Amino acid sequence: MELLELMKRRRSIRKYRDGQIDREALETVIQAGLYAPNAGGGQRSMIVGIHDAALAERVGRMNLARFDRSRLLGSYVSKEQPSVIDDPTIKSGFYGAPSVCAIFTQRDFLYGIPDAFCCAENMVLMAQALGLASCIVARGEETFDSEEGAALLREWGVPEGYTARCFVLLGYTDGETPMEKPRRAGRWKIV
Ligand SMILES: Cc1cc2nc3c(=O)[nH]c(=O)nc-3n(C[C@H](O)[C@H](O)[C@H](O)COP(=O)(O)O)c2cc1C
């Protein structure tokens, strides 16, 4: 598939059907993240692939635990693929995705956040190319900000001083994949 076509067809999926993805596919998506552009060529980000639906569910609930809904007035994300903003009854920030990649960077590195989201973008495009559903999810920092979270990071060997920045959910779409939304006018020019 042509690259621009692939980019247009990628959608953030929040309805996942049962069924784990192959370990090989997960490794390929992680590789795509490792080859993302990165500030200063430092290759500082670290990716932990959770290939375990029960663990993904547990971390997904931690991801929502500190979600502050009080300042969401009027926010709206998607009718076809409702987010936790649209549907307050959703209990996991990972929407039942069977595999999830957590992307970590150094807490004090100036470009830690852009580095992580460059990884995430490479990863969702790779997922699309492999026929997988995906979604980028934020709130990385808060997710592991507890005794339970710190224990998981120790177990996974995440180095001291690193913090999660975002997640890439992976799985298979339950139902239809929504069509692309039209692009807002006036967002580009060539000078
Ligand atoms: C920086 C960033 C943070 C995001 N955080 C979340 C999130 O926490 N939860 C979620 O369901 N979707 C999240 N998304 C996905 C967006 O909601 C989604 O990309 C947007 O609605 C456009 O839809 P599309 O990806 O299908 O084109 C995030 C996307 C980006 C780029």
The ligand as a Tripos MOL2 file, in Angstrom:
@<TRIPOS>MOLECULE
LIG
   31    33     1     0     0
SMALL
NO_CHARGES

@<TRIPOS>ATOM
      1 C1         -0.5830   12.9100   21.6720 C.3       1 LIG1
      2 C2         -1.7690   11.9850   21.5500 C.ar      1 LIG1
      3 C3         -2.3990   11.5230   22.6800 C.ar      1 LIG1
      4 C4         -3.5000   10.6720   22.5780 C.ar      1 LIG1
      5 N1         -4.0620   10.1820   23.7090 N.ar      1 LIG1
      6 C5         -5.1220    9.3720   23.6140 C.ar      1 LIG1
      7 C6         -5.6860    8.8100   24.7900 C.ar      1 LIG1
      8 O1         -5.1970    9.0170   25.8990 O.2       1 LIG1
      9 N2         -6.7600    8.0010   24.6650 N.ar      1 LIG1
     10 C7         -7.3040    7.7220   23.4390 C.ar      1 LIG1
     11 O2         -8.2920    6.9720   23.3880 O.2       1 LIG1
     12 N3         -6.7970    8.2260   22.2900 N.ar      1 LIG1
     13 C8         -5.7130    9.0290   22.3600 C.ar      1 LIG1
     14 N4         -5.1400    9.5190   21.2220 N.ar      1 LIG1
     15 C9         -5.7140    9.1920   19.8930 C.3       1 LIG1
     16 C10        -6.4880   10.3880   19.3410 C.3       1 LIG1
     17 O3         -7.6890   10.5520   20.0550 O.3       1 LIG1
     18 C11        -6.7600   10.1790   17.8380 C.3       1 LIG1
     19 O4         -5.5350   10.1310   17.1550 O.3       1 LIG1
     20 C12        -7.6270   11.2930   17.2690 C.3       1 LIG1
     21 O5         -8.9190   11.2720   17.8070 O.3       1 LIG1
     22 C13        -7.7280   11.2200   15.7320 C.3       1 LIG1
     23 O6         -8.2990    9.9930   15.3280 O.3       1 LIG1
     24 P1         -7.5360    8.9970   14.3560 P.3       1 LIG1
     25 O7         -6.2290    8.5880   15.0370 O.co2     1 LIG1
     26 O8         -8.4500    7.8370   14.1590 O.co2     1 LIG1
     27 O9         -7.2540    9.7270   13.0830 O.co2     1 LIG1
     28 C14        -4.0000   10.3180   21.2900 C.ar      1 LIG1
     29 C15        -3.3430   10.7730   20.1460 C.ar      1 LIG1
     30 C16        -2.2310   11.5800   20.2720 C.ar      1 LIG1
     31 C17        -1.5100   12.0260   19.0180 C.3       1 LIG1
@<TRIPOS>BOND
     1     1     2 1
     2     2     3 ar
     3     2    30 ar
     4     3     4 ar
     5     4     5 ar
     6     4    28 ar
     7     5     6 ar
     8     6     7 ar
     9     6    13 1
    10     7     8 2
    11     7     9 ar
    12     9    10 ar
    13    10    11 2
    14    10    12 ar
    15    12    13 ar
    16    13    14 ar
    17    14    15 1
    18    14    28 ar
    19    15    16 1
    20    16    17 1
    21    16    18 1
    22    18    19 1
    23    18    20 1
    24    20    21 1
    25    20    22 1
    26    22    23 1
    27    23    24 1
    28    24    25 2
    29    24    26 1
    30    24    27 1
    31    28    29 ar
    32    29    30 ar
    33    30    31 1
@<TRIPOS>SUBSTRUCTURE
     1 LIG1         1 GROUP 0 **** ****
